[in-house]
Amino acid sequence: MTGDDFTFLRGLAQGLVLAYAGCNGNDDNLRYVALTNVGALEGAGVLISDDSLIQPDGQLVLAAVTVLASTDQRSA
């Protein structure tokens, strides 16, 4: 497999976390993160095209989004 697989996987993960970016009504700031690890990607034959994304513990953040607490306090 190629680095294109990794690019595709990151794009897919970004789409998943962005699905929550428009959510509102939360009382606290939220952070949605799509994680994987080097072993899982290697096992699937996915080449990591950017080694700088690998954390010291082998984890990789594929995508992340922060959703700020809602300022709209109206009742539904």
FENZIPE-V427119 format. One record per helix or strand of 3 or more residues. SS is the DSSP state (h for helix, s for strand). FROM is the first residue (numbers start at 0). TO is the last residue. If there is no record, write none. Layout:
# FENZIPE-V427119
ss/from/to
SS/FROM/TO
SS/FROM/TO
This chain:
# FENZIPE-V427119
ss/from/to
h/2/17
s/29/36
h/37/42
h/50/52
s/58/66
